[in-house]
Amino acid sequence: MARPQLRMTIARMAALVAMALLAAIPAQAKDAAVEALFQAWLKEDLWPAARARGVSAATFDAAFSGVTLNWKLPDLVPPGTKPKTPKEQRQAEFGSPGKYFNAGTVAAVERGGKARLAQHRATLAAIEKATGVPARIVVAIWGRESGFGGVKIPHDAFEVLGTKAFMSTRKEMFRAEVLAALEIVERGHVPPSAMKSSWAGALGQPQFMPTSFLKHAADGDGDGRADIWRSDADTLASIANYLRHYGWQAGRDWGFEVTVPQSVSCALEGPDRGKRISEWAAMGIARVSGKPFPDHELRGEGFLMMPAGRNGPAFIVTPNFYVLKDYNESDLYALFIGHLGDRIQWSVGDFSGRWGAVGGLYRSDVAAMQRALEREGYDVGGADGLPGYKTRRSIGDWQAKNGRKPTCFPDADLVRAIR
C-alpha cells in the first residue's frame, strides 16, 4: 500500500495533469471539471492540513457539507489559467477625500452611535476599564463595519474562503484564513451554519478575518465563547481587544483638527516625521477649536496629517491614529472613526476646514505622475494611483524645488507638469 506522503504526491501530480488538460475542455464543461478538482483538493490537501491543526473530521465535514465553488467572487484564477493583466485604470475613481465623509453615512453612524453608547453604557465602561480604549471609538468602528450589526452578512464563510484558497490571486493567504475558520468552529465559538462572512471572507459584526478572530476575539458577555455574529457584548469587547493588542495608548486622544500656517511645510506629513506636540505648537500649529492642546498631549508625540494637502482639513494625530489605521489600512478610515467617535461623544460638528475642489483624475494619470517622481528619486510609496502620505509630501517637495507653491496634492496641471 502506498505511504500517505506518496499518495499525496500522486494525487497532486494527477491534479496538475488534470489542470493542464483543462485548456482543451469546452467552456461548457470546464466549470464542472474545476469543481471536481476543488472537491478533490478539499479531501486530499485541505483536510490533512486541518487535521494537523486539531480540527476533527466532524467539524470539517460539517463546514464543507454542500459547499461548492462560488464563481461570482472577484480575483479568481481557475486552474489551468493565468491571472488577468490588470487593465489601465480609466474610471475617474480618484476623487476628493471629502467623498469618504458622506453626510448621510456620517449622520447615520452618529445617531446610531449615540443610541448604542447609552444602551450599552455598563458594558462599554467595563471594556474601557479593561482595555483603555474609549467607548466612543469602539462604537464608531461597530457602526462603520456593520451598521451596529444591522448590515446583512450573507455569505457562507467556508464557501468564500474555500473558493479563494483554491483559486484566487492570494491563495496562500486565504488558505491560512480557511484553516483558522475551521479552528474557530472546532473551539466551539459558533456552529458552521453561523459562520457568515463578507464576499472577502471577513467575519461578523467587527468584520474580522479568521486569523484576527483567533488573536483578538473576546468574550464580552461571560458565556465562555466569543460570538461576534450574534452577541453585541462580544463584538464590542473584540473590537477593543484588537485595538489594545495593536498598541492603543490609554489616556491619549486620536488627534485634533488644526490650522497649519504657510510657514510650515505640508511635506512634513507622515508617521515617520513625528515631533512632540509642544514642538508643533511652537511652529504655530493650533487647534481649530481655539482650545490649547491638553497638557498631557503636549508631552507626547504627534504627527502632521493632511489627507488633501493644502486643499482640505489638517490634523495633528497621535500614535492612536495609526492603531486605528491598523484596523483598516486607510488614512481616511482612521480619520472617519476618530471624527465619528468625537461626534458620538461630544456632538461636535463637521470639520472646520473645507475639502477643496480636488480629484476627478484617472488613477492611471496619478500613477504615471508617481512613476515620474520615482525616476527623480522620490519615495512615493508605490505607483498605485492613490496619493498616500509619501506621494503627498513628495509632491510638496517637488513643488518647492521647482518654484511652485506647495499644495502636497495632485491636480491636472501638476500631473501634466511632472509627467
C-alpha positions in Angstrom: 0.0 0.0 0.0 1.3 3.5 -0.9 2.6 5.6 2.0 0.4 8.7 2.9 3.1 11.1 1.5 3.4 9.1 -1.7 -0.4 9.1 -2.0 -0.4 12.9 -1.6 2.3 13.3 -4.2 0.4 11.1 -6.7 -2.8 13.0 -6.0 -1.1 16.3 -6.6 0.5 15.1 -9.8 -2.8 13.9 -11.0 -4.3 17.3 -10.2 -1.6 19.0 -12.1 -2.2 16.8 -15.2 -5.9 17.5 -14.9 -5.3 21.2 -14.7 -3.1 21.1 -17.8 -5.9 19.3 -19.7 -8.5 21.9 -18.8 -7.4 24.2 -21.6 -8.7 21.6 -24.1 -12.0 21.2 -22.4 -15.0 23.1 -23.9 -16.1 26.0 -21.8 -19.4 24.4 -21.0 -17.7 21.5 -19.2 -14.9 23.5 -17.7 -16.7 24.6 -14.6 -17.7 21.1 -13.7 -14.1 19.9 -14.2 -12.8 22.6 -11.9 -15.5 21.8 -9.3 -14.2 18.2 -9.3 -10.7 19.4 -8.7 -11.9 21.6 -5.9 -13.7 18.7 -4.2 -10.5 16.6 -4.5 -8.5 19.4 -3.1 -10.7 19.6 -0.1 -10.2 15.9 0.7 -6.6 15.4 -0.3 -5.0 18.8 0.6 -7.0 20.9 2.9 -8.3 18.2 5.2 -4.9 16.8 6.1 -3.7 20.4 6.9 -6.8 21.0 9.0 -6.4 17.6 10.9 -2.8 18.5 11.7 -4.2 21.7 13.4 -6.6 19.7 15.6 -9.7 20.0 13.5 -11.9 16.9 13.8 -13.4 15.2 10.8 -16.9 16.0 12.1 -16.1 19.7 12.1 -14.5 19.6 8.6 -17.4 17.7 7.1 -20.0 20.0 8.7 -18.2 23.1 7.5 -17.9 21.9 3.8 -21.2 20.0 3.6 -22.8 21.2 0.3 -20.1 23.8 -0.3 -19.2 24.4 -4.0 -17.1 27.0 -5.7 -18.5 30.5 -5.8 -17.7 31.8 -9.3 -19.1 35.2 -8.5 -16.2 36.2 -6.2 -13.6 38.6 -7.6 -9.9 37.9 -8.3 -10.3 34.2 -9.1 -7.7 32.3 -11.1 -9.2 28.9 -12.1 -6.7 26.0 -12.5 -5.1 26.0 -16.0 -5.5 29.8 -16.4 -3.2 32.7 -15.8 -4.1 35.8 -13.7 -5.5 38.5 -15.9 -3.3 41.5 -16.5 -5.0 44.5 -14.8 -6.3 46.9 -17.4 -5.2 50.5 -17.2 -7.4 52.4 -14.9 -9.7 54.6 -16.9 -12.6 55.3 -14.5 -12.2 58.6 -12.5 -12.0 56.6 -9.3 -9.5 59.0 -7.7 -11.7 61.8 -6.2 -11.7 64.2 -3.3 -11.1 62.6 0.1 -14.2 64.6 1.2 -16.4 62.0 -0.5 -15.5 59.5 2.2 -17.4 61.6 4.7 -20.8 61.3 3.0 -23.2 63.4 5.1 -25.8 60.6 5.2 -23.4 58.0 6.4 -21.9 60.3 9.0 -25.3 61.3 10.3 -26.5 57.7 10.5 -23.4 56.4 12.4 -23.6 59.4 14.7 -27.3 58.8 15.6 -26.8 55.1 15.9 -23.7 55.5 17.9 -25.3 57.8 20.5 -28.1 55.3 21.0 -25.7 52.4 21.4 -23.5 54.4 23.7 -26.4 54.8 26.1 -27.8 51.3 25.5 -24.5 49.5 26.3 -23.2 52.0 28.8 -22.2 49.5 31.6 -20.7 47.0 29.1 -18.7 49.7 27.4 -17.5 51.1 30.7 -16.2 47.7 31.7 -14.5 47.2 28.4 -12.9 50.7 28.5 -11.6 50.0 32.0 -10.1 46.7 30.9 -8.5 47.8 27.6 -8.1 51.6 27.8 -9.9 52.0 24.5 -12.6 54.7 24.7 -16.2 53.6 24.3 -16.8 56.2 21.6 -14.1 54.7 19.4 -15.4 51.1 19.8 -18.9 52.2 18.9 -17.8 54.2 15.9 -16.0 51.1 14.5 -19.0 48.9 15.2 -21.2 51.4 13.2 -18.8 51.7 10.3 -18.1 48.0 9.9 -21.7 46.6 10.1 -24.2 49.3 10.9 -24.2 48.2 14.6 -25.0 44.6 13.4 -27.8 45.7 11.1 -26.0 45.1 7.9 -26.7 41.7 6.4 -23.6 39.5 6.2 -24.9 37.0 3.7 -22.1 34.6 2.6 -21.1 31.2 3.8 -17.6 31.8 5.1 -16.4 28.3 4.1 -17.7 28.8 0.6 -15.9 32.1 0.3 -12.7 31.2 2.0 -12.6 27.7 0.4 -13.0 29.2 -3.1 -10.4 31.8 -2.6 -7.9 29.4 -1.0 -8.3 27.1 -4.0 -8.2 29.6 -6.9 -7.7 33.3 -6.0 -4.8 35.6 -6.7 -3.9 35.3 -3.0 -4.3 31.5 -2.4 -1.8 31.2 0.4 -3.3 34.0 2.4 -6.8 32.5 2.1 -5.5 29.0 2.9 -4.4 30.3 6.3 -7.7 32.0 6.7 -9.9 29.0 5.9 -7.8 26.8 8.3 -8.3 29.5 11.0 -12.1 29.5 10.3 -12.1 25.7 10.9 -10.3 26.2 14.2 -13.0 28.8 15.3 -15.7 26.1 14.8 -13.6 23.4 16.4 -13.2 25.6 19.5 -16.9 25.8 19.8 -17.4 29.6 19.3 -20.1 29.1 16.7 -21.5 26.3 14.6 -20.6 26.1 10.9 -24.1 27.4 9.9 -23.5 30.6 11.8 -20.1 31.3 10.1 -21.2 34.2 7.9 -18.8 36.5 6.1 -18.5 39.2 3.6 -17.5 38.5 0.0 -13.9 39.0 1.1 -14.2 36.5 4.0 -14.4 39.0 6.9 -16.5 37.6 9.8 -19.3 39.0 11.8 -20.1 42.5 13.1 -16.5 43.6 13.6 -15.5 42.2 10.2 -12.5 40.2 11.4 -10.6 37.9 9.2 -10.5 34.4 10.8 -6.8 34.7 11.8 -7.7 38.1 13.5 -10.6 36.4 15.3 -8.2 33.8 16.8 -5.9 36.5 18.0 -8.3 39.2 19.2 -11.9 38.0 19.7 -13.1 38.3 23.3 -15.9 37.0 25.4 -17.8 40.2 26.5 -20.9 38.6 28.0 -19.3 35.9 30.1 -20.7 32.8 28.4 -17.3 31.4 27.6 -17.5 32.0 23.9 -16.6 34.8 21.5 -19.6 35.2 19.2 -19.1 38.2 17.0 -22.1 37.3 14.9 -24.9 37.4 17.5 -23.5 39.0 20.7 -23.2 42.8 20.9 -21.1 42.5 24.1 -18.6 40.1 22.4 -18.5 42.3 19.4 -17.6 45.4 21.4 -15.1 43.5 23.6 -13.4 42.1 20.5 -13.0 45.5 18.8 -11.5 47.0 21.9 -9.2 43.9 22.3 -8.0 44.3 18.7 -7.0 47.9 19.3 -5.4 47.1 22.6 -3.3 44.4 21.0 -2.1 46.8 18.3 -0.9 49.3 20.9 -3.7 51.7 21.8 -2.3 54.2 24.4 -4.8 54.7 27.2 -5.4 58.3 28.1 -4.4 59.7 24.8 -6.7 61.0 22.1 -6.6 60.0 18.4 -5.9 63.5 17.1 -7.0 67.1 16.7 -8.1 69.2 13.7 -5.6 72.1 13.4 -4.6 75.1 11.3 -1.2 74.9 9.7 0.5 78.2 8.8 2.0 78.7 5.4 5.4 78.8 7.1 5.1 75.1 8.0 5.6 72.8 5.0 2.9 70.3 4.2 5.7 68.0 3.2 6.4 67.4 6.9 3.5 65.0 7.0 3.9 61.3 7.9 4.2 58.8 10.7 8.0 58.8 10.3 8.2 62.5 10.9 6.8 62.8 14.4 7.6 65.6 16.9 6.4 66.4 20.4 3.0 68.1 20.1 4.6 71.0 22.0 7.0 71.4 19.1 4.2 71.5 16.5 2.5 74.1 18.7 5.7 76.2 18.8 5.7 76.2 15.0 2.4 77.9 15.0 0.1 75.0 14.6 -3.1 75.4 16.7 -6.4 73.6 17.3 -9.3 74.9 15.2 -11.4 75.0 18.4 -9.2 77.7 19.9 -8.5 75.5 22.9 -4.9 74.7 23.8 -3.6 71.1 23.3 -4.1 69.2 26.6 -1.0 69.3 28.8 -0.5 65.6 28.8 -0.7 65.6 25.0 1.9 68.3 24.7 4.5 65.9 26.1 3.6 63.2 23.7 4.5 62.5 20.1 2.2 63.8 17.3 2.2 63.7 13.5 1.1 66.1 10.8 -1.7 64.6 8.7 -3.1 66.4 5.7 -5.2 64.0 3.6 -5.9 66.5 0.9 -2.7 68.6 1.3 -3.5 72.3 1.4 -6.9 71.6 -0.1 -8.6 70.2 3.0 -8.6 69.9 6.8 -5.3 69.3 8.6 -4.7 67.3 11.8 -2.1 66.6 14.4 -2.6 62.9 15.2 -1.3 60.7 17.9 0.0 57.1 17.7 -3.5 56.0 18.4 -4.5 57.3 14.9 -2.1 54.7 13.4 -3.6 52.0 15.7 -7.0 52.8 14.1 -5.3 52.5 10.7 -4.2 49.0 11.7 -7.9 48.1 11.7 -8.3 49.2 8.1 -5.2 50.3 6.1 -6.6 53.7 5.2 -5.9 57.2 6.5 -9.5 58.2 5.7 -10.9 55.2 7.6 -8.9 56.1 10.7 -9.9 59.8 10.4 -13.6 58.7 9.9 -13.5 56.6 13.1 -11.8 59.3 15.2 -14.1 62.0 14.0 -17.3 60.0 14.4 -16.2 59.0 17.9 -16.0 62.7 18.8 -19.4 63.3 17.2 -20.9 60.4 19.1 -19.4 61.5 22.5 -19.5 65.3 22.2 -21.8 66.2 19.3 -19.0 68.1 17.5 -19.9 69.4 14.0 -18.2 68.9 10.7 -14.6 69.6 10.2 -13.7 73.3 10.2 -11.5 73.0 7.1 -13.3 72.5 3.8 -12.4 69.9 1.2 -11.2 71.7 -1.9 -12.3 71.0 -5.5 -9.8 68.3 -5.9 -9.9 64.8 -7.5 -11.6 63.9 -10.8 -8.3 62.4 -12.1 -7.8 59.0 -13.6 -5.8 56.7 -11.3 -3.6 55.8 -14.3 -2.6 59.5 -14.6 -1.7 59.7 -11.0 0.3 56.5 -11.3 2.2 57.9 -14.2 3.0 61.0 -12.1 4.2 58.8 -9.3 6.5 56.8 -11.6 7.9 60.1 -12.9 8.6 61.2 -9.3 10.2 57.9 -8.6 12.6 58.4 -11.6 13.6 61.6 -9.9 14.5 59.8 -6.7 11.3 60.5 -4.7 9.8 57.8 -2.5 6.1 57.9 -3.3 5.2 54.7 -1.6 4.4 52.8 -4.8 2.8 53.9 -8.1 -0.7 52.7 -7.3 -2.6 55.8 -8.5 -3.6 56.8 -5.0 -2.0 59.7 -3.2 -0.9 58.4 0.2 1.2 60.5 2.5 4.5 59.6 0.8 3.1 60.8 -2.5 1.6 63.9 -1.0 4.9 65.0 0.6 6.9 64.1 -2.5 4.6 66.4 -4.4 5.2 69.2 -1.9 9.0 68.7 -2.1 8.9 68.7 -5.9 6.7 71.8 -6.0 9.1 73.7 -3.6 12.1 72.6 -5.6 10.5 73.8 -8.9 9.4 77.2 -7.7 5.7 76.3 -7.1 3.6 76.9 -4.1 3.5 73.6 -2.2 0.0 72.1 -2.1 1.0 68.4 -1.5 -1.8 67.1 -3.6 -2.2 66.2 -7.3 -4.2 68.2 -9.8 -4.4 68.0 -13.5 -1.9 70.8 -14.1 0.6 69.2 -11.7 0.1 65.8 -13.3 1.0 67.3 -16.8 4.0 69.2 -15.4 5.6 66.2 -13.6 4.9 63.6 -16.3 
